[in-house]
């Protein structure tokens, strides 16, 4: 199930799909970063004055961030205990570890 967060100025949809914030259906981030914690916060604040959070490369206002966080929280509650669901979660964990180690 997709939850619409906003539509960008150029008409692309920002949605939460399967536990990830997506831009036009492509995953951008699985968590939101408060702007205060972002290393490039000054440039983001200049470009998007109302931004309070960032999801990957997507700046979000407080209202948009709340919608996204609620949808992310809801998707994490839905635990698929089937063998396919468990295999997907294991593969996601392996991929995340590989990315953290610099392996693409």
C-alpha positions in Angstrom: 0.0 0.0 0.0 1.4 3.4 -1.0 0.8 6.5 1.1 1.2 9.9 -0.7 3.5 12.3 1.2 3.6 15.1 -1.4 4.0 15.9 -5.1 7.1 17.6 -6.2 7.1 20.8 -8.2 7.8 18.9 -11.4 4.8 16.5 -10.7 6.6 13.4 -9.3 5.0 11.6 -6.4 6.7 11.2 -3.1 5.2 8.1 -1.4 5.9 5.6 1.4 5.9 2.2 -0.2 6.8 -1.0 1.6 8.7 0.8 4.4 10.6 3.2 2.2 10.1 6.8 1.1 10.0 6.6 -2.7 10.3 9.2 -5.5 8.2 8.1 -8.5 8.2 4.6 -7.1 12.0 4.3 -6.6 13.2 4.0 -3.0 15.1 7.0 -1.6 15.3 6.2 2.2 14.0 3.9 4.9 14.2 6.5 7.6 13.9 10.3 8.0 16.8 12.4 9.2 16.1 15.6 11.1 17.6 18.6 9.3 19.6 19.5 12.5 21.5 16.2 12.1 22.1 16.5 8.4 25.7 17.4 7.4 24.5 19.7 4.5 21.7 21.4 6.5 22.6 25.0 5.7 22.4 24.4 1.9 19.1 22.5 2.3 17.7 25.3 4.6 18.6 27.9 1.9 17.0 25.9 -0.9 13.9 24.8 1.0 13.3 27.2 3.9 10.4 25.1 5.4 12.3 21.8 5.5 12.6 20.1 8.9 13.6 16.6 7.8 15.3 14.8 4.9 14.5 11.4 3.3 17.5 10.6 1.2 17.6 13.6 -1.2 14.1 14.7 -0.5 13.5 17.7 1.9 10.3 17.5 3.8 8.3 20.0 5.9 7.2 19.1 9.4 3.7 18.1 8.1 5.1 15.9 5.3 7.6 14.4 7.6 4.8 13.4 10.0 2.9 11.8 7.2 6.0 9.9 6.1 7.0 8.8 9.6 3.5 7.6 10.4 3.4 5.5 7.2 6.9 4.1 7.9 5.9 3.2 11.5 2.7 1.5 10.2 4.6 -0.5 7.6 7.1 -1.7 10.2 4.2 -3.0 12.3 3.0 -5.2 9.5 5.4 -8.2 9.9 5.2 -10.8 7.2 6.1 -14.0 9.0 5.9 -16.2 5.8 9.0 -17.8 4.5 9.0 -15.2 1.6 8.7 -12.3 4.0 11.5 -13.6 6.3 13.7 -14.2 3.2 13.1 -10.6 2.0 13.9 -9.1 5.4 17.2 -11.2 5.6 18.2 -10.1 2.1 17.5 -6.5 3.1 19.7 -6.8 6.1 22.5 -8.4 4.1 22.2 -5.6 1.5 22.3 -2.9 4.2 25.4 -4.4 5.8 27.1 -4.6 2.4 26.3 -0.9 1.7 27.6 0.1 5.1 30.9 -1.7 4.3 31.1 0.1 1.0 30.2 -2.9 -1.2 27.7 -2.1 -3.9 
